[in-house]
Amino acid sequence: GSGFLAVYLAGLVLGDMREPAREPIRAFHSGLASVSEIGMFLAFGLLVFPSQLGDVLVEGTLLGLVVAFVARPLATVLATAFEPFTNPERALIGWAGLRGAVPVILATFPVIDGVPRSLEFFNIVFFAVLVSTVVQGSTVEVLAERLGLVTGDAEAGVEPII
């Protein structure tokens, strides 16, 4: 996990610096990120067997719901405690925040090392991410509208305030 933390911290530091070639660097890294995503999802495709997901249905669903309704909102409140966000904005950030790739990638490490029952663990994490993505991803626009965090008209579509 320390490699991920190092990259994250380096991104925070470098992201605020003034660079003369900022746009070409950003374009290069955007392309690199797209290629990395393709490779990552290709690797996921090699590890996920839909026939095995039925065995982890209950555990994966429970984990996905706990993450969606307890862990992510709590983490959002803690992470934004000293930021000038309103409670509706915090609720939307917690509901619509990033999810998916990092937990699944971290769940591949035990599989790669051959840890016993690690494929079952991977399947649980994958299913939890799937549940979280489907439930939260399909409801984020409705939640934003109900929280009063969108503006827009019928022609232009919905545009978030934050």
Z-matrix of the N, CA and C atoms (Angstrom, degrees):
N
C 1 1.432
C 2 1.513 1 112.69
N 3 1.332 2 118.61 1 -21.35
C 4 1.453 3 119.66 2 -175.75
C 5 1.528 4 111.90 3 -69.12
N 6 1.322 5 117.86 4 -29.10
C 7 1.467 6 120.46 5 176.11
C 8 1.512 7 110.78 6 -64.65
N 9 1.328 8 116.17 7 -40.97
C 10 1.462 9 120.30 8 177.72
C 11 1.522 10 110.67 9 -64.32
N 12 1.328 11 116.09 10 -42.69
C 13 1.459 12 120.53 11 179.17
C 14 1.520 13 110.77 12 -63.67
N 15 1.324 14 117.32 13 -40.85
C 16 1.465 15 120.91 14 179.51
C 17 1.527 16 111.25 15 -62.98
N 18 1.319 17 116.71 16 -43.36
C 19 1.463 18 120.24 17 179.07
C 20 1.523 19 110.30 18 -65.56
N 21 1.325 20 116.74 19 -41.58
C 22 1.462 21 120.63 20 178.98
C 23 1.532 22 110.99 21 -61.16
N 24 1.321 23 116.46 22 -47.62
C 25 1.463 24 120.18 23 -179.81
C 26 1.523 25 111.51 24 -65.20
N 27 1.322 26 117.31 25 -39.31
C 28 1.468 27 120.16 26 176.89
C 29 1.524 28 110.07 27 -62.53
N 30 1.324 29 117.00 28 -39.41
C 31 1.465 30 120.70 29 177.13
C 32 1.511 31 112.08 30 -62.90
N 33 1.336 32 116.76 31 -40.00
C 34 1.467 33 120.02 32 178.00
C 35 1.527 34 111.20 33 -63.01
N 36 1.321 35 115.94 34 -44.37
C 37 1.462 36 120.27 35 -178.57
C 38 1.529 37 110.73 36 -67.53
N 39 1.323 38 116.68 37 -50.10
C 40 1.460 39 120.73 38 -176.49
C 41 1.529 40 112.76 39 -72.11
N 42 1.324 41 116.77 40 -26.87
C 43 1.464 42 120.23 41 -178.02
C 44 1.512 43 113.92 42 -64.81
N 45 1.318 44 117.28 43 -26.11
C 46 1.461 45 120.71 44 -178.82
C 47 1.524 46 113.57 45 -98.46
N 48 1.321 47 117.16 46 -0.78
C 49 1.465 48 120.05 47 -179.01
C 50 1.528 49 110.66 48 -80.81
N 51 1.313 50 115.02 49 152.00
C 52 1.463 51 120.37 50 175.06
C 53 1.521 52 108.11 51 -90.32
N 54 1.319 53 115.04 52 120.48
C 55 1.460 54 121.65 53 -179.66
C 56 1.512 55 109.01 54 -121.05
N 57 1.332 56 118.83 55 137.18
C 58 1.463 57 119.84 56 179.36
C 59 1.533 58 112.52 57 -66.98
N 60 1.315 59 117.71 58 -29.17
C 61 1.466 60 120.82 59 -178.59
C 62 1.521 61 110.80 60 -110.48
N 63 1.315 62 116.22 61 41.09
C 64 1.463 63 121.16 62 -174.69
C 65 1.525 64 112.88 63 -59.71
N 66 1.311 65 118.42 64 -45.70
C 67 1.463 66 120.60 65 -176.78
C 68 1.527 67 113.37 66 -66.85
N 69 1.339 68 120.14 67 -45.13
C 70 1.480 69 118.37 68 175.80
C 71 1.529 70 112.64 69 -62.36
N 72 1.330 71 116.79 70 -36.94
C 73 1.467 72 120.05 71 177.77
C 74 1.520 73 109.67 72 -64.98
N 75 1.314 74 116.72 73 -43.63
C 76 1.463 75 121.39 74 179.59
C 77 1.530 76 110.32 75 -62.84
N 78 1.325 77 117.58 76 -43.19
C 79 1.469 78 121.23 77 179.43
C 80 1.525 79 110.74 78 -62.95
N 81 1.337 80 116.96 79 -43.01
C 82 1.467 81 120.58 80 178.51
C 83 1.521 82 110.68 81 -61.01
N 84 1.330 83 117.13 82 -47.92
C 85 1.455 84 120.55 83 -177.24
C 86 1.527 85 111.94 84 -69.71
N 87 1.307 86 117.01 85 -30.22
C 88 1.458 87 119.72 86 174.93
C 89 1.523 88 110.38 87 -64.77
N 90 1.322 89 116.59 88 -43.94
C 91 1.458 90 120.49 89 176.70
C 92 1.515 91 112.21 90 -64.14
N 93 1.332 92 116.11 91 -41.84
C 94 1.462 93 121.11 92 178.07
C 95 1.528 94 110.61 93 -62.87
N 96 1.318 95 116.80 94 -40.18
C 97 1.466 96 120.58 95 178.36
C 98 1.526 97 110.62 96 -64.09
N 99 1.325 98 117.38 97 -39.27
C 100 1.470 99 120.40 98 178.76
C 101 1.522 100 111.17 99 -64.13
N 102 1.320 101 116.85 100 -43.82
C 103 1.467 102 120.40 101 177.97
C 104 1.523 103 110.24 102 -64.10
N 105 1.329 104 117.41 103 -39.38
C 106 1.462 105 121.40 104 178.59
C 107 1.526 106 111.10 105 -64.54
N 108 1.323 107 117.19 106 -40.26
C 109 1.462 108 120.35 107 177.26
C 110 1.518 109 111.00 108 -61.65
N 111 1.315 110 117.17 109 -41.96
C 112 1.464 111 120.56 110 178.46
C 113 1.527 112 109.75 111 -60.41
N 114 1.321 113 117.02 112 -47.05
C 115 1.464 114 121.23 113 178.18
C 116 1.516 115 112.35 114 -61.89
N 117 1.324 116 116.26 115 -41.56
C 118 1.457 117 121.10 116 -179.42
C 119 1.528 118 110.67 117 -62.82
N 120 1.330 119 117.10 118 -47.76
C 121 1.456 120 119.42 119 -178.60
C 122 1.521 121 111.60 120 -71.17
N 123 1.315 122 118.47 121 -27.47
C 124 1.455 123 121.18 122 172.44
C 125 1.527 124 109.68 123 -63.99
N 126 1.327 125 116.50 124 -44.42
C 127 1.470 126 120.60 125 177.47
C 128 1.527 127 110.83 126 -63.30
N 129 1.327 128 117.99 127 -40.39
C 130 1.463 129 120.36 128 176.87
C 131 1.517 130 110.20 129 -59.68
N 132 1.317 131 116.49 130 -41.49
C 133 1.459 132 120.89 131 179.66
C 134 1.512 133 112.63 132 -60.79
N 135 1.323 134 116.97 133 -28.83
C 136 1.459 135 120.36 134 177.86
C 137 1.524 136 112.22 135 -78.22
N 138 1.320 137 117.61 136 -22.31
C 139 1.459 138 121.48 137 -177.49
C 140 1.521 139 114.53 138 -97.75
N 141 1.329 140 117.83 139 -24.06
C 142 1.456 141 121.36 140 -174.64
C 143 1.527 142 110.14 141 -93.77
N 144 1.315 143 114.51 142 125.44
C 145 1.457 144 121.08 143 174.69
C 146 1.523 145 107.26 144 -116.55
N 147 1.334 146 118.73 145 108.56
C 148 1.469 147 120.41 146 -177.44
C 149 1.534 148 113.53 147 -53.25
N 150 1.309 149 117.86 148 -29.76
C 151 1.465 150 120.27 149 179.47
C 152 1.531 151 111.69 150 -66.18
N 153 1.332 152 118.10 151 -22.42
C 154 1.460 153 121.57 152 -179.72
C 155 1.529 154 112.70 153 -89.64
N 156 1.325 155 117.67 154 -13.01
C 157 1.463 156 119.91 155 -176.49
C 158 1.519 157 112.76 156 -71.23
N 159 1.322 158 117.44 157 -25.83
C 160 1.464 159 120.19 158 177.49
C 161 1.515 160 112.21 159 -62.69
N 162 1.337 161 116.58 160 -29.59
C 163 1.463 162 120.94 161 -180.00
C 164 1.529 163 112.75 162 -69.85
N 165 1.315 164 117.48 163 -20.74
C 166 1.467 165 121.30 164 -177.03
C 167 1.527 166 111.77 165 -115.31
N 168 1.312 167 116.50 166 17.75
C 169 1.467 168 122.13 167 -176.61
C 170 1.528 169 112.17 168 -54.91
N 171 1.335 170 117.24 169 -50.73
C 172 1.469 171 120.88 170 -175.81
C 173 1.530 172 110.66 171 -68.56
N 174 1.349 173 116.21 172 -49.30
C 175 1.469 174 119.62 173 -177.82
C 176 1.525 175 111.23 174 -63.49
N 177 1.325 176 117.13 175 -43.78
C 178 1.460 177 121.20 176 -179.07
C 179 1.515 178 112.27 177 -65.50
N 180 1.329 179 116.30 178 -40.34
C 181 1.465 180 120.15 179 179.01
C 182 1.524 181 110.62 180 -66.08
N 183 1.328 182 116.76 181 -45.53
C 184 1.469 183 119.70 182 178.81
C 185 1.526 184 111.43 183 -61.59
N 186 1.327 185 116.75 184 -44.72
C 187 1.462 186 119.82 185 178.46
C 188 1.527 187 111.05 186 -61.93
N 189 1.314 188 117.26 187 -44.08
C 190 1.468 189 121.03 188 178.83
C 191 1.522 190 112.41 189 -60.55
N 192 1.337 191 116.28 190 -41.22
C 193 1.462 192 119.91 191 -179.85
C 194 1.528 193 111.95 192 -70.79
N 195 1.336 194 117.42 193 -38.97
C 196 1.468 195 120.43 194 177.56
C 197 1.527 196 109.96 195 -64.05
N 198 1.324 197 116.45 196 -42.69
C 199 1.465 198 119.66 197 178.41
C 200 1.522 199 110.37 198 -63.44
N 201 1.338 200 117.18 199 -44.27
C 202 1.466 201 121.26 200 -176.33
C 203 1.528 202 112.68 201 -68.33
N 204 1.327 203 116.92 202 -40.41
C 205 1.462 204 119.65 203 -172.06
C 206 1.527 205 114.88 204 -101.86
N 207 1.337 206 118.01 205 -14.05
C 208 1.463 207 119.68 206 -178.12
C 209 1.536 208 111.18 207 -123.53
N 210 1.316 209 116.68 208 -61.79
C 211 1.463 210 120.34 209 -171.35
C 212 1.520 211 113.17 210 -65.59
N 213 1.325 212 117.70 211 -50.45
C 214 1.468 213 119.63 212 -176.73
C 215 1.534 214 111.52 213 -67.13
N 216 1.343 215 120.26 214 -44.07
C 217 1.479 216 118.02 215 176.58
C 218 1.531 217 112.69 216 -61.66
N 219 1.337 218 117.04 217 -39.91
C 220 1.460 219 119.76 218 178.64
C 221 1.525 220 110.83 219 -64.72
N 222 1.311 221 116.73 220 -44.30
C 223 1.470 222 120.45 221 178.08
C 224 1.525 223 111.14 222 -62.49
N 225 1.317 224 117.16 223 -37.70
C 226 1.465 225 120.79 224 178.75
C 227 1.521 226 111.23 225 -65.20
N 228 1.321 227 116.65 226 -44.07
C 229 1.469 228 120.11 227 178.62
C 230 1.528 229 110.16 228 -61.22
N 231 1.326 230 116.47 229 -44.63
C 232 1.468 231 119.66 230 -179.97
C 233 1.526 232 111.95 231 -66.37
N 234 1.333 233 116.67 232 -40.81
C 235 1.467 234 120.30 233 -177.14
C 236 1.524 235 112.50 234 -72.18
N 237 1.321 236 117.49 235 -25.05
C 238 1.473 237 120.33 236 -177.64
C 239 1.519 238 112.11 237 -111.10
N 240 1.320 239 117.13 238 16.71
C 241 1.472 240 120.70 239 -175.48
C 242 1.521 241 112.76 240 -57.94
N 243 1.321 242 117.37 241 -35.13
C 244 1.461 243 119.88 242 -176.55
C 245 1.522 244 112.12 243 -108.18
N 246 1.305 245 116.21 244 19.33
C 247 1.469 246 122.05 245 177.83
C 248 1.526 247 109.05 246 -104.34
N 249 1.330 248 117.46 247 155.31
C 250 1.471 249 120.06 248 -176.03
C 251 1.529 250 113.68 249 -83.86
N 252 1.329 251 117.96 250 45.90
C 253 1.463 252 121.19 251 177.35
C 254 1.515 253 110.29 252 -91.06
N 255 1.320 254 115.25 253 147.18
C 256 1.463 255 120.06 254 173.26
C 257 1.524 256 108.45 255 -82.22
N 258 1.322 257 117.04 256 166.20
C 259 1.465 258 120.34 257 178.56
C 260 1.531 259 112.09 258 -61.85
N 261 1.337 260 119.62 259 -41.67
C 262 1.468 261 118.17 260 175.72
C 263 1.532 262 112.54 261 -61.36
N 264 1.324 263 117.41 262 -37.74
C 265 1.467 264 120.30 263 177.36
C 266 1.520 265 110.79 264 -65.47
N 267 1.326 266 117.13 265 -41.23
C 268 1.470 267 120.42 266 176.72
C 269 1.527 268 110.68 267 -62.36
N 270 1.319 269 116.51 268 -41.19
C 271 1.467 270 120.12 269 179.17
C 272 1.523 271 110.74 270 -61.30
N 273 1.318 272 117.01 271 -42.85
C 274 1.460 273 120.41 272 179.85
C 275 1.524 274 111.18 273 -68.50
N 276 1.321 275 117.82 274 -40.59
C 277 1.468 276 120.77 275 177.74
C 278 1.528 277 109.66 276 -61.37
N 279 1.310 278 117.17 277 -44.02
C 280 1.459 279 121.08 278 179.02
C 281 1.517 280 112.83 279 -65.11
N 282 1.311 281 116.70 280 -34.48
C 283 1.461 282 120.90 281 -178.30
C 284 1.526 283 111.62 282 -81.19
N 285 1.326 284 117.14 283 -36.11
C 286 1.470 285 120.36 284 -173.34
C 287 1.521 286 113.00 285 -104.03
N 288 1.316 287 118.01 286 4.11
C 289 1.454 288 120.55 287 -175.64
C 290 1.523 289 113.50 288 -62.41
N 291 1.320 290 114.80 289 170.79
C 292 1.457 291 121.02 290 -178.95
C 293 1.521 292 110.94 291 -61.34
N 294 1.304 293 113.87 292 145.63
C 295 1.459 294 120.06 293 177.39
C 296 1.508 295 108.24 294 -158.10
N 297 1.288 296 116.05 295 163.33
C 298 1.447 297 118.72 296 168.23
C 299 1.501 298 117.37 297 111.73
N 300 1.287 299 117.69 298 -81.69
C 301 1.459 300 120.61 299 -167.14
C 302 1.528 301 113.15 300 -66.17
N 303 1.302 302 118.28 301 -45.66
C 304 1.467 303 120.22 302 -174.30
C 305 1.527 304 111.88 303 -63.22
N 306 1.337 305 120.59 304 -49.29
C 307 1.467 306 117.86 305 178.79
C 308 1.530 307 112.59 306 -60.98
N 309 1.320 308 116.66 307 -37.75
C 310 1.461 309 119.35 308 -179.61
C 311 1.524 310 110.16 309 -68.38
N 312 1.317 311 117.53 310 -41.73
C 313 1.469 312 120.02 311 177.64
C 314 1.524 313 110.36 312 -62.68
N 315 1.328 314 117.61 313 -45.07
C 316 1.465 315 119.71 314 178.84
C 317 1.525 316 111.15 315 -62.96
N 318 1.325 317 117.76 316 -32.03
C 319 1.465 318 121.06 317 178.59
C 320 1.526 319 112.11 318 -72.38
N 321 1.336 320 117.50 319 -16.36
C 322 1.461 321 118.95 320 177.60
C 323 1.525 322 112.34 321 -77.97
N 324 1.323 323 117.91 322 -22.90
C 325 1.470 324 119.98 323 -177.04
C 326 1.531 325 112.59 324 -58.26
N 327 1.344 326 119.28 325 -47.37
C 328 1.476 327 118.38 326 176.98
C 329 1.535 328 112.10 327 -63.74
N 330 1.324 329 117.84 328 -33.57
C 331 1.464 330 120.82 329 178.17
C 332 1.524 331 109.62 330 -63.85
N 333 1.328 332 115.80 331 -44.70
C 334 1.465 333 120.78 332 179.78
C 335 1.532 334 110.84 333 -62.10
N 336 1.338 335 116.73 334 -37.83
C 337 1.464 336 120.88 335 -179.39
C 338 1.524 337 113.29 336 -81.14
N 339 1.319 338 117.31 337 -3.42
C 340 1.461 339 120.72 338 177.97
C 341 1.517 340 114.51 339 73.36
N 342 1.313 341 118.20 340 28.28
C 343 1.462 342 122.52 341 178.57
C 344 1.534 343 108.61 342 -65.81
N 345 1.343 344 117.85 343 134.66
C 346 1.466 345 119.50 344 179.22
C 347 1.530 346 112.23 345 -57.32
N 348 1.314 347 116.30 346 138.08
C 349 1.473 348 125.84 347 179.14
C 350 1.533 349 112.73 348 64.17
N 351 1.319 350 117.60 349 14.19
C 352 1.459 351 120.37 350 -178.46
C 353 1.524 352 111.85 351 -68.76
N 354 1.311 353 118.44 352 -29.63
C 355 1.468 354 119.99 353 177.81
C 356 1.527 355 110.20 354 -67.58
N 357 1.328 356 117.24 355 -35.70
C 358 1.462 357 120.77 356 175.16
C 359 1.535 358 110.23 357 -64.19
N 360 1.329 359 116.20 358 -43.97
C 361 1.467 360 121.46 359 176.40
C 362 1.527 361 110.18 360 -59.52
N 363 1.330 362 116.39 361 -45.79
C 364 1.468 363 121.21 362 177.89
C 365 1.524 364 110.49 363 -58.01
N 366 1.328 365 117.22 364 -45.06
C 367 1.468 366 120.96 365 -179.53
C 368 1.531 367 111.72 366 -63.49
N 369 1.324 368 116.63 367 -37.95
C 370 1.470 369 119.80 368 177.80
C 371 1.525 370 109.92 369 -63.81
N 372 1.325 371 116.50 370 -47.22
C 373 1.471 372 120.48 371 179.62
C 374 1.528 373 110.20 372 -62.66
N 375 1.315 374 116.81 373 -45.18
C 376 1.459 375 120.33 374 179.75
C 377 1.525 376 110.78 375 -59.87
N 378 1.332 377 117.38 376 -45.44
C 379 1.460 378 120.47 377 -179.43
C 380 1.522 379 111.15 378 -65.96
N 381 1.341 380 117.20 379 -38.70
C 382 1.468 381 120.31 380 177.73
C 383 1.518 382 110.64 381 -62.26
N 384 1.322 383 117.48 382 -41.71
C 385 1.465 384 121.46 383 177.67
C 386 1.525 385 109.97 384 -65.29
N 387 1.312 386 116.39 385 -39.67
C 388 1.468 387 120.51 386 177.88
C 389 1.526 388 110.89 387 -62.02
N 390 1.327 389 117.05 388 -47.08
C 391 1.470 390 121.23 389 178.36
C 392 1.523 391 110.41 390 -60.96
N 393 1.321 392 116.69 391 -47.74
C 394 1.459 393 121.50 392 -179.37
C 395 1.530 394 111.12 393 -59.99
N 396 1.318 395 116.37 394 -44.62
C 397 1.465 396 120.11 395 -178.28
C 398 1.517 397 111.46 396 -65.61
N 399 1.312 398 117.18 397 -43.56
C 400 1.463 399 120.16 398 -178.54
C 401 1.529 400 111.04 399 -68.02
N 402 1.340 401 116.49 400 -48.66
C 403 1.471 402 120.14 401 -177.14
C 404 1.523 403 110.88 402 -66.17
N 405 1.316 404 116.55 403 -51.92
C 406 1.455 405 118.73 404 -175.76
C 407 1.524 406 111.92 405 -76.06
N 408 1.305 407 117.36 406 -39.60
C 409 1.461 408 119.94 407 -179.17
C 410 1.511 409 113.40 408 -63.98
N 411 1.326 410 116.47 409 -33.58
C 412 1.460 411 119.08 410 -178.47
C 413 1.525 412 112.78 411 -82.59
N 414 1.314 413 117.85 412 -10.24
C 415 1.468 414 120.26 413 -177.25
C 416 1.520 415 114.26 414 -116.45
N 417 1.326 416 118.50 415 -0.98
C 418 1.467 417 120.07 416 -173.96
C 419 1.529 418 112.26 417 -64.83
N 420 1.318 419 117.64 418 -38.43
C 421 1.462 420 119.43 419 -179.25
C 422 1.527 421 111.24 420 -67.05
N 423 1.321 422 116.34 421 -41.47
C 424 1.467 423 120.66 422 178.52
C 425 1.523 424 110.30 423 -63.32
N 426 1.333 425 116.67 424 -43.26
C 427 1.462 426 120.44 425 178.79
C 428 1.522 427 111.07 426 -62.76
N 429 1.324 428 117.30 427 -44.27
C 430 1.468 429 120.81 428 179.43
C 431 1.518 430 110.80 429 -59.96
N 432 1.316 431 116.91 430 -41.33
C 433 1.468 432 120.20 431 178.27
C 434 1.526 433 111.07 432 -65.44
N 435 1.339 434 116.89 433 -43.84
C 436 1.470 435 120.09 434 -179.46
C 437 1.523 436 112.70 435 -67.02
N 438 1.325 437 116.50 436 -29.45
C 439 1.469 438 120.24 437 178.15
C 440 1.522 439 111.98 438 -83.17
N 441 1.330 440 116.81 439 -3.89
C 442 1.463 441 120.87 440 179.63
C 443 1.515 442 113.07 441 73.82
N 444 1.320 443 117.08 442 31.09
C 445 1.461 444 120.69 443 -176.02
C 446 1.523 445 113.09 444 -107.53
N 447 1.309 446 117.66 445 19.30
C 448 1.458 447 120.72 446 176.80
C 449 1.519 448 109.35 447 -129.43
N 450 1.304 449 113.81 448 150.51
C 451 1.450 450 120.34 449 172.60
C 452 1.508 451 106.13 450 -128.50
N 453 1.280 452 117.91 451 163.50
C 454 1.454 453 119.33 452 177.02
C 455 1.511 454 110.62 453 151.39
N 456 1.303 455 112.91 454 169.30
C 457 1.452 456 119.39 455 176.81
C 458 1.524 457 107.91 456 -127.01
N 459 1.297 458 117.16 457 175.34
C 460 1.462 459 122.16 458 -175.48
C 461 1.525 460 111.86 459 -63.66
N 462 1.330 461 118.05 460 -34.01
C 463 1.467 462 120.13 461 -177.36
C 464 1.520 463 111.51 462 -79.72
N 465 1.325 464 118.16 463 -40.70
C 466 1.452 465 120.97 464 -174.01
C 467 1.521 466 112.14 465 -85.55
N 468 1.318 467 118.17 466 -16.00
C 469 1.459 468 120.15 467 -177.20
C 470 1.512 469 110.32 468 87.00
N 471 1.305 470 115.78 469 -173.78
C 472 1.455 471 121.85 470 -177.05
C 473 1.522 472 108.82 471 -90.26
N 474 1.325 473 115.59 472 133.26
C 475 1.457 474 120.52 473 178.23
C 476 1.527 475 108.75 474 -126.85
N 477 1.344 476 117.48 475 125.22
C 478 1.462 477 118.86 476 -179.48
C 479 1.519 478 112.24 477 -67.26
N 480 1.317 479 115.32 478 147.84
C 481 1.457 480 121.85 479 178.09
C 482 1.504 481 110.15 480 -76.22
N 483 1.339 482 117.73 481 -42.33
C 484 1.478 483 120.45 482 -176.20
C 485 1.502 484 111.79 483 -88.41
